[in-house]
Amino acid sequence: DFAIEGGYISLTYFYEMLRGTENMLVDMAINPELAEYILRRLQKFAHEHTRRTLEAADGKIDISQVTDDLGSQSSLLMSMEMIQHFLEESYQENISMIKQYGAHVFHHDDGAMTAALPWLSGLGI
C-alpha cells in the first residue's frame, strides 16, 4: 500500500560533493569544458547505477529520482540557459530510462526554482 522509491540521480549534488558549490558554478561559468567532462562522468555512473537498481527490482519500484537543487533563497542558482546546457540531455536520458521500467520520476528541489518548473514538466517530471 506504499510507493517504493529506488534510484537517485542528482548530477549537481554529486558534482558539489567533489568540488563544492562555488567551484561547480565557477567551472560552469568559466571552464565549461571541465564542467561538461565531470557531468558526463557522473551521468555515466549515476545512469547505470539507477538502471541496474530498476532492473534488479523487476518492476517493484514505483518512483525514481532525477533531481538537483536548482534554486537559491531567492532565485535559480544559475540561468535557465545554463541549466538546459548542462543538464537537459542527461535529464532526458534519465527520465526516459526510468519510465521504460514503469516508474514515475520524482524531482526534489530546495529553494526558489519556480522558473524551472515548465522545463521540468516538459521533460516529463
Backbone torsions as a table, in degrees:
resi	resn	phi	psi	omega
1	ASP	NA	7.8	-179.6
2	PHE	-124.8	148.7	175.3
3	ALA	-72.7	141.8	178.0
4	ILE	-107.4	126.9	-180.0
5	GLU	-106.1	138.1	176.4
6	GLY	-155.9	142.3	-177.2
7	GLY	93.1	139.2	-177.4
8	TYR	-151.9	115.7	177.7
9	ILE	-124.5	115.0	179.0
10	SER	-141.6	85.8	-171.5
11	LEU	-62.8	-41.8	-179.4
12	THR	-71.7	-32.5	176.2
13	TYR	-63.6	-46.2	178.5
14	PHE	-62.0	-41.2	178.6
15	TYR	-60.3	-46.8	-180.0
16	GLU	-61.5	-33.4	177.8
17	MET	-67.3	-29.4	178.3
18	LEU	-81.7	-44.6	-168.3
19	ARG	-122.8	-10.0	-175.4
20	GLY	88.1	154.0	-177.1
21	THR	-62.3	-48.0	-177.8
22	GLU	-60.4	-46.9	179.6
23	ASN	-63.7	-37.9	177.2
24	MET	-59.1	-48.7	-178.1
25	LEU	-66.1	-39.2	176.8
26	VAL	-65.0	-43.8	177.3
27	ASP	-55.0	-46.7	-178.1
28	MET	-64.0	-34.1	-177.0
29	ALA	-81.8	-41.9	-172.8
30	ILE	-117.9	-9.2	177.7
31	ASN	-139.2	62.3	-175.0
32	PRO	-61.3	-27.6	178.4
33	GLU	-63.9	-41.8	177.1
34	LEU	-65.2	-46.2	179.6
35	ALA	-59.5	-43.8	179.6
36	GLU	-63.9	-41.1	178.3
37	TYR	-61.5	-49.8	-179.3
38	ILE	-61.7	-45.1	-179.7
39	LEU	-64.1	-38.9	176.7
40	ARG	-61.4	-43.5	179.4
41	ARG	-65.6	-43.6	178.0
42	LEU	-64.1	-41.2	178.5
43	GLN	-60.3	-45.9	-178.5
44	LYS	-57.8	-47.2	-179.7
45	PHE	-66.2	-52.0	-173.9
46	ALA	-64.0	-41.1	179.2
47	HIS	-61.3	-47.9	-178.5
48	GLU	-66.6	-39.9	178.3
49	HIS	-60.8	-46.1	179.9
50	THR	-68.3	-40.2	177.5
51	ARG	-58.4	-46.3	180.0
52	ARG	-65.1	-36.8	177.5
53	THR	-62.5	-48.2	-179.7
54	LEU	-64.3	-40.6	179.2
55	GLU	-63.4	-45.9	-178.8
56	ALA	-65.5	-30.5	-178.7
57	ALA	-75.8	-16.1	173.5
58	ASP	51.8	51.7	174.9
59	GLY	85.3	2.7	-177.4
60	LYS	-88.5	-9.1	179.2
61	ILE	-90.4	127.2	-178.9
62	ASP	-94.2	-32.2	-172.5
63	ILE	-137.1	137.6	174.0
64	SER	-134.6	149.2	-174.5
65	GLN	-98.7	133.0	162.7
66	VAL	-123.9	107.0	-164.6
67	THR	-149.3	149.8	173.1
68	ASP	-155.6	148.0	174.1
69	ASP	-82.9	99.6	-176.1
70	LEU	-90.2	-16.5	-173.8
71	GLY	-110.0	151.7	172.3
72	SER	-101.7	-162.5	178.4
73	GLN	-65.4	-31.8	-172.7
74	SER	-126.7	-11.2	-178.0
75	SER	-164.6	-174.6	175.4
76	LEU	-66.5	150.4	176.1
77	LEU	-69.8	-27.4	178.3
78	MET	-146.2	167.7	-178.3
79	SER	-66.8	157.9	175.4
80	MET	-60.4	-34.1	178.2
81	GLU	-61.4	-42.7	178.7
82	MET	-68.9	-41.1	177.9
83	ILE	-57.9	-49.0	-179.4
84	GLN	-64.6	-42.5	-179.5
85	HIS	-60.5	-47.2	-172.7
86	PHE	-88.4	-22.7	-172.3
87	LEU	-120.2	-22.7	-169.1
88	GLU	-59.9	-47.3	-178.6
89	GLU	-60.0	-44.5	178.4
90	SER	-65.7	-42.1	178.6
91	TYR	-59.4	-46.1	179.9
92	GLN	-59.9	-45.9	179.8
93	GLU	-62.0	-45.5	-177.0
94	ASN	-69.9	-43.7	179.7
95	ILE	-62.4	-45.0	178.9
96	SER	-59.7	-46.3	-179.4
97	MET	-61.9	-46.2	-178.8
98	ILE	-61.1	-44.1	-179.3
99	LYS	-66.4	-28.7	176.0
100	GLN	-62.9	-25.4	177.5
101	TYR	-92.4	7.6	175.3
102	GLY	79.7	12.7	-179.8
103	ALA	-97.5	154.8	172.5
104	HIS	-85.3	155.2	-179.9
105	VAL	-105.1	128.7	-178.8
106	PHE	-110.9	138.9	176.5
107	HIS	-125.0	117.3	173.9
108	HIS	-99.8	142.7	179.9
109	ASP	-150.4	143.6	172.7
110	ASP	-106.0	144.8	172.0
111	GLY	95.6	-174.5	-176.4
112	ALA	-85.2	92.5	-176.7
113	MET	-124.6	23.4	-179.0
114	THR	-54.0	-36.1	-178.9
115	ALA	-62.0	-22.5	-178.6
116	ALA	-89.6	-9.8	-176.9
117	LEU	-58.3	-45.6	178.7
118	PRO	-61.0	-38.5	177.6
119	TRP	-63.0	-49.1	179.6
120	LEU	-60.7	-44.0	179.5
121	SER	-63.6	-40.4	178.6
122	GLY	-64.2	-25.7	178.2
123	LEU	-83.2	-11.6	177.0
124	GLY	110.2	13.0	176.1
125	ILE	-90.4	NA	NA
